Amino acid sequence: MSDPDDRRTPEPARTAPGTFRLGTLAGSEVRVSTSWFLIAALIAIVLAPRVEEVQPGLGGWKYLVGFTFAVVLYLSVLLHEASHAVMARRFGFQVDAITLHFLGGMTAIKGETRKPGQEFAIAVVGPLTSLAVGGAAVALWFVTPDGLLRMAVEGLAGANLLIGALNLVPGLPLDGGRVLKAAVWGISGRADAGTVAAGWGGRAVAVLALSWPWWQEAAFGVPADLLDVVLSLVVAAFLWSGATAALTSVRVRRKLPALVARDLARRTLAVPGDLPLAEAVRRAQEAQAGGIITVTTTGSPVGVVNEEALLATPEDRRPWMPTSAVARSLDPGLRLPVSIAGEDLVRAINEHPATEYLLFDEDGSIYGVLSTADVDRAFREA
């Protein structure tokens, strides 16, 4: 979540490959994945016989009618996602974009919820919106004359009621999984426990989705065809991968407390930038320092020596090279407080990738150098 005191103009979110920008809704950029056209074409083909039955003699136009219904259906999906975006913004979160794709939609919310109530509200508002749209369509059905329009209203009602109900199934990455996460979080007081419960719920739902073609005929008397099998595979893979990603994120987050900059800091030697590299290395070894920084004549730090560049420099060249030649300028992103730790540390590294960072104490003095290699090692060993 962005700093409320940061009044800089935010950079526009980059459009992901395979998507294009459609416009904005609820203050968020709306994108459409190219995979959407596949499902729209599939809907048009599946509905064509029904369109021909309701309105005979349309010929090839029946596919255009089916495609139009796909557009209307996904507009209701867009309302579902927009409700997530509106609720997230009410809690102060930044929403980067809403993307419509093959299996529905996704709202990219930046940051993590801080309370189970926030998690519940943001998650549940989407299915409730779909159920409301479905209910409104049901009411409209009774006053809609027979024909294509009534068929569209009927389809819109059924689809939204189904979307709303399925999204309340308690398993990630469905909205119902986030509702379950909020419930377990509220009871246990631990967000990670909620994610684990919802992640395993998502895996269970994925298994049920995979088995759909086998019990579809027993439950409804309708034999499964190739399309049913393919769709069940796609949905199951989507659910399993989303649930697995959630469980993986829990394992990662449980390791984050082990990442404390102060504990990982290397003793640092400060040298003039024009000091020969060989002499800087000799002094560092003598002082048992694991990092070297370059400073001005007044002692202000201006660069941090890149260990990889240092090791790649042949020893016979080091007496003739200034230390500044293998030092990276200390941009603001390379200056970190020594108190930084956990998720804040990982975020800082991701926002400003580098191999070394300079750590400062609360009084502004230099504490040491932080190497990303040491951070990676601490994470693996946690």
C-alpha positions in Angstrom: 0.0 0.0 0.0 1.3 3.4 -0.9 2.4 5.9 1.7 -0.6 8.3 2.3 1.9 11.2 2.7 3.5 10.5 -0.7 2.0 13.0 -3.1 4.1 12.2 -6.0 2.2 11.4 -9.2 2.0 7.6 -9.4 3.5 5.9 -12.4 0.9 4.2 -14.7 0.8 0.5 -14.4 2.4 -1.4 -17.2 0.1 -3.4 -19.4 0.9 -7.1 -19.0 1.8 -9.1 -22.2 -1.2 -10.5 -23.9 -3.6 -7.9 -22.6 -4.8 -4.5 -23.9 -6.3 -1.5 -22.2 -10.1 -1.1 -22.5 -10.6 2.0 -20.3 -11.1 2.8 -16.6 -13.8 1.8 -14.1 -14.1 2.6 -10.4 -10.8 4.5 -10.7 -9.0 1.4 -12.0 -7.6 0.6 -15.4 -9.6 -2.2 -17.2 -7.7 -4.6 -19.3 -8.8 -7.5 -21.5 -6.7 -10.6 -22.0 -6.5 -12.0 -25.5 -7.7 -15.3 -24.0 -11.1 -13.7 -23.5 -11.7 -13.9 -27.3 -11.3 -17.6 -27.1 -14.1 -18.0 -24.4 -16.2 -15.4 -26.3 -16.0 -17.5 -29.5 -16.7 -20.6 -27.5 -19.8 -19.0 -26.0 -21.0 -17.9 -29.4 -20.6 -21.5 -30.8 -22.3 -23.1 -27.8 -25.3 -20.7 -27.9 -25.8 -20.8 -31.7 -28.2 -23.8 -31.6 -30.3 -22.1 -28.8 -30.3 -18.8 -30.8 -31.5 -20.7 -33.9 -34.2 -22.3 -31.9 -35.5 -19.0 -30.4 -35.1 -17.0 -33.6 -35.0 -19.3 -36.7 -33.5 -18.1 -40.0 -30.7 -15.9 -38.7 -28.0 -18.0 -40.4 -24.5 -16.8 -39.6 -25.9 -13.9 -37.5 -26.7 -16.4 -34.7 -23.0 -16.4 -33.9 -22.9 -12.6 -33.6 -25.9 -12.9 -31.2 -23.9 -15.4 -29.1 -20.8 -13.2 -29.1 -22.9 -10.2 -28.0 -24.2 -12.3 -25.1 -20.6 -13.0 -24.2 -19.9 -9.3 -24.1 -22.9 -8.6 -21.9 -22.0 -11.5 -19.6 -18.4 -10.2 -19.1 -19.8 -6.7 -18.4 -21.5 -8.3 -15.4 -18.1 -10.0 -14.5 -16.6 -6.5 -14.7 -19.1 -5.3 -12.2 -18.1 -8.2 -9.9 -14.4 -7.2 -10.1 -15.2 -3.4 -9.8 -16.9 -4.1 -6.5 -13.7 -5.6 -5.2 -11.8 -2.6 -6.4 -14.2 -0.1 -4.8 -14.1 -1.9 -1.5 -10.3 -2.2 -1.5 -10.1 1.6 -2.2 -12.4 2.3 0.7 -9.8 0.6 3.0 -7.0 2.7 1.4 -5.5 0.1 -0.9 -4.2 0.9 -4.4 -5.8 -1.0 -7.2 -3.6 -1.3 -10.2 -5.9 -2.9 -12.7 -8.9 -5.1 -13.4 -8.2 -7.8 -16.0 -10.9 -9.9 -17.8 -9.6 -13.3 -19.0 -10.7 -16.8 -20.0 -11.9 -17.8 -16.6 -13.5 -14.6 -15.5 -11.6 -11.6 -14.0 -8.9 -10.5 -11.6 -8.5 -7.4 -9.6 -4.9 -6.5 -8.8 -4.9 -5.0 -5.3 -1.5 -3.7 -4.1 -0.7 -4.6 -0.5 -2.0 -7.0 2.1 -5.1 -6.7 4.3 -4.3 -5.8 7.9 -7.4 -7.1 9.5 -9.7 -10.1 8.9 -12.6 -7.8 8.5 -11.0 -6.1 5.6 -10.2 -9.4 4.0 -13.8 -10.5 4.4 -15.4 -7.3 3.1 -13.1 -7.1 0.0 -13.7 -10.8 -0.8 -17.4 -11.2 -0.2 -18.6 -8.1 -2.0 -17.8 -9.7 -5.4 -20.0 -12.8 -5.1 -22.8 -10.6 -3.5 -22.6 -8.3 -6.6 -23.0 -11.3 -8.9 -25.9 -12.6 -6.9 -27.5 -9.2 -7.0 -27.1 -8.9 -10.8 -28.5 -12.5 -11.1 -31.5 -11.6 -8.9 -32.2 -8.4 -10.9 -32.1 -10.4 -14.1 -34.5 -13.0 -12.6 -37.0 -10.2 -11.8 -36.5 -8.7 -15.3 -37.2 -12.1 -16.9 -40.9 -11.9 -15.8 -41.5 -8.7 -17.7 -39.4 -9.5 -20.8 -41.3 -10.7 -23.9 -40.4 -14.0 -25.5 -37.5 -13.9 -28.0 -33.8 -13.3 -28.0 -33.9 -10.6 -25.4 -35.7 -13.0 -22.9 -33.1 -15.7 -23.7 -30.3 -13.2 -22.9 -31.9 -12.1 -19.7 -32.4 -15.8 -18.7 -28.8 -16.6 -19.5 -27.6 -13.5 -17.6 -29.6 -14.5 -14.6 -28.4 -18.1 -14.5 -24.7 -17.2 -15.2 -24.5 -14.6 -12.5 -26.3 -16.7 -9.9 -23.9 -19.5 -10.7 -20.8 -17.2 -10.6 -21.9 -15.8 -7.3 -22.5 -19.2 -5.8 -19.3 -20.8 -7.1 -17.2 -17.9 -5.9 -18.4 -18.5 -2.4 -16.9 -22.0 -2.4 -14.4 -22.0 0.4 -11.1 -22.4 -1.4 -8.4 -20.1 -2.8 -8.1 -18.5 -5.3 -11.9 -18.2 -5.2 -13.4 -15.3 -3.3 -14.9 -17.9 -0.9 -11.3 -19.0 -0.1 -10.6 -15.4 1.1 -13.8 -15.5 3.1 -12.6 -18.7 4.8 -9.2 -17.2 5.3 -10.8 -14.2 7.1 -12.9 -16.5 9.3 -9.9 -18.7 10.4 -7.8 -15.5 10.8 -10.5 -13.9 13.0 -10.8 -17.1 15.2 -7.1 -17.9 15.4 -5.6 -14.4 15.2 -3.2 -15.6 12.6 -3.4 -14.6 8.9 -1.1 -17.4 7.8 -3.4 -20.1 9.4 -6.3 -18.7 7.4 -4.3 -18.8 4.2 -3.2 -22.4 4.8 -6.9 -23.5 5.5 -8.1 -21.7 2.4 -5.2 -23.0 0.3 -6.0 -26.6 1.2 -9.6 -25.9 0.6 -8.7 -24.7 -2.9 -6.8 -27.9 -3.6 -9.9 -29.9 -2.5 -12.1 -27.9 -4.8 -9.6 -28.5 -7.7 -9.9 -32.2 -7.2 -13.7 -32.0 -7.3 -13.5 -29.9 -10.5 -11.3 -32.5 -12.1 -13.7 -35.2 -11.3 -16.7 -33.3 -12.6 -17.1 -35.3 -15.9 -17.3 -38.5 -14.0 -20.1 -37.6 -11.6 -21.9 -35.1 -14.0 -23.9 -37.9 -15.6 -24.8 -39.6 -12.3 -26.0 -36.3 -10.8 -27.8 -34.7 -13.7 -28.2 -37.6 -16.2 -26.1 -35.7 -18.8 -23.1 -37.6 -20.3 -19.8 -35.7 -20.4 -18.4 -34.8 -23.7 -14.9 -33.7 -24.7 -15.6 -30.0 -24.0 -16.6 -30.9 -20.4 -13.4 -32.8 -19.9 -11.2 -30.0 -21.3 -13.0 -27.3 -19.2 -12.7 -29.4 -16.0 -9.0 -29.8 -16.7 -8.5 -26.1 -17.2 -10.5 -25.1 -14.1 -8.8 -27.7 -11.9 -5.4 -26.5 -13.1 -6.3 -22.9 -12.4 -7.6 -23.7 -8.9 -4.7 -26.0 -8.0 -2.1 -23.5 -9.1 -3.7 -20.6 -7.3 -4.1 -22.7 -4.1 -0.5 -23.9 -4.3 0.8 -20.3 -4.8 -1.1 -19.3 -1.7 0.5 -22.1 0.4 3.9 -21.3 -1.0 3.5 -17.6 0.0 2.8 -18.7 3.6 6.0 -20.7 3.7 7.9 -17.7 2.4 6.3 -15.3 4.8 7.1 -17.6 7.7 10.8 -17.3 6.8 10.8 -13.5 6.6 11.3 -12.8 10.3 14.7 -14.4 10.0 15.8 -11.6 7.6 17.1 -8.8 9.9 19.4 -6.3 8.3 21.2 -5.6 11.5 22.1 -9.3 12.0 23.3 -9.7 8.4 25.4 -6.5 8.2 29.0 -6.8 7.2 31.8 -4.8 8.9 32.6 -2.0 6.5 35.8 -0.1 5.5 35.6 3.4 4.2 38.3 4.5 1.7 38.8 7.4 -0.7 37.5 6.7 -4.2 40.9 7.2 -5.8 42.7 4.7 -3.5 44.2 1.9 -5.5 41.9 -1.2 -5.4 44.7 -3.5 -4.3 45.4 -1.2 -1.3 41.7 -1.1 -0.4 41.4 -4.9 -0.5 44.6 -5.1 1.7 43.1 -2.7 4.3 39.8 -4.5 4.3 41.5 -7.9 4.9 43.5 -6.4 7.7 40.4 -4.9 9.3 38.4 -8.1 8.7 35.8 -6.0 6.9 33.4 -7.7 4.5 32.4 -4.6 2.7 34.1 -1.5 1.2 32.6 1.9 0.6 34.1 5.0 -1.1 33.9 8.4 0.6 34.6 12.0 -0.2 37.4 14.0 1.5 34.8 15.0 4.1 33.9 11.4 4.8 30.5 11.3 3.1 29.7 8.0 1.5 29.4 8.1 -2.3 29.7 4.5 -3.4 29.7 0.8 -2.4 32.1 -1.7 -3.9 30.4 -4.4 -5.9 31.9 -7.7 -4.7 31.3 -9.5 -8.0 33.1 -6.7 -9.9 35.9 -6.8 -7.4 36.4 -10.6 -7.7 36.2 -10.3 -11.5 39.1 -7.9 -11.6 42.5 -9.6 -12.1 44.9 -9.1 -9.2 47.6 -7.7 -11.4 45.3 -4.9 -12.5 44.2 -3.9 -9.0 47.2 -1.8 -8.1 46.5 0.5 -11.1 42.7 0.8 -10.7 40.9 3.3 -8.4 38.5 1.7 -6.0 35.7 3.8 -7.4 36.0 1.8 -10.7 34.2 -1.2 -9.1 31.9 0.8 -6.8 28.2 1.6 -7.5 27.0 5.1 -6.8 24.9 5.3 -3.7 21.5 6.1 -5.1 18.7 6.7 -2.5 17.4 3.1 -3.0 20.8 1.7 -1.9 20.6 3.5 1.5 18.6 1.5 4.0 18.0 1.8 7.8 19.7 -0.8 9.8 16.4 -1.6 11.5 14.8 -2.8 8.3 13.7 -6.4 8.4 11.3 -9.1 7.1 8.8 -8.1 4.4 10.0 -4.4 4.4 13.6 -5.6 3.6 12.4 -7.9 0.8 10.3 -5.1 -0.7 13.2 -2.6 -0.6 15.4 -5.1 -2.4 12.8 -5.8 -5.0 12.2 -2.1 -5.7 15.9 -1.3 -6.1 17.7 -4.4 -7.1 21.4 -4.4 -6.3 24.1 -6.7 -4.8 25.1 -4.4 -1.9 23.3 -1.8 0.2 24.6 0.6 2.8 23.0 0.5 6.2 22.6 3.6 8.3 22.0 3.8 12.1 19.3 6.0 13.6 21.8 8.8 14.2 22.8 8.8 10.5 26.1 7.0 11.0 27.2 4.2 8.8 26.5 0.8 10.3 27.7 -1.6 7.6 27.1 -3.1 4.2 24.2 -5.5 3.5 24.8 -8.1 0.7 21.9 -9.7 -1.1 23.9 -12.9 -1.1 23.8 -12.9 2.7 20.0 -12.2 2.6 19.5 -15.2 0.2 21.6 -17.5 2.4 19.6 -16.5 5.5 16.4 -17.1 3.7 17.4 -20.6 2.6 18.7 -21.5 6.0 15.6 -20.2 7.9 
